Amino acid sequence: MNRRWCATVGATPSGALLVRPNQVIAWREPTAPDDATAAFEHVWARIFACRGGERDPAGRLQNSRSARQV
């Protein structure tokens, strides 16, 4: 990310954004977290309302809707 863009979105070059298709920023991490995978999984679970980080047999996080369908 260039400096102007970083200032606009409130991040640094090492940070991250998760932008929804309607161009709303769903998640912003100004700098790189210590454990990027854990941070992303936590955000993913919150955004998609996953129940307690439940996973399917393949290890994928399950959201409330798909967990009920299983």
N, C-alpha and C positions, 0 to 999 in steps of 0.2 A: 504494500500500500504506500502511496506517496504521502508526503507530509500534509498536504492540503486535504486530501481525503481522510486521513487519520484525524485531523482536527475537526472535520465535519461530522464524523461518525463517533468520535470519542474513543478512539483506539490508538495503539501504537503499531509499528510495523510487525511486532511479534504477536499482536493480539489477534482476535478472531471475531467474526460476525456470522450469525445465522439469519439470513434474510428470507422471509416468507415470499411466496409468489406475488402477493399484493404489495410488495416492497416495504413491508413493515419489518423492522429489526426485531426478531423474536428473542435473540440472545446477543449479548455483547460481552466480550472478555477483553478489557483494555490491554492486558499483557498476557504472555503465555503462562498458563497455570503449571504448577509443578507436575501434576498428573493430568495431561490433556485428555486421555481416554476416559478417566473417571469423571472429569468435569463435563465432557460431552455427553456421557451416558446419563449423568444427573440432569442436565438440561433437557436432553431428549425425553427422559421420563416425565419431567414436569410439563413440557410442551404437549406431549401426547397423552398425558394423564395415565401413565403406566402404573399399575398397582404394585407397589413395593419392589419394583425392579424384577418382577417375575420374568422368567425366561422360558422359551419353548425348548423342546429337545435339542434343537440345533444351536441353542445359546443366544437366540435373538430376544431382545426385550419385547414383552407383550404389553399392548395397551388394553384398556378396560374392555373395549368392544371385542377385540379378537380373543381375549382371554375367556370371555363368556361363550364364544362360539366354539371353543375347543372342547 
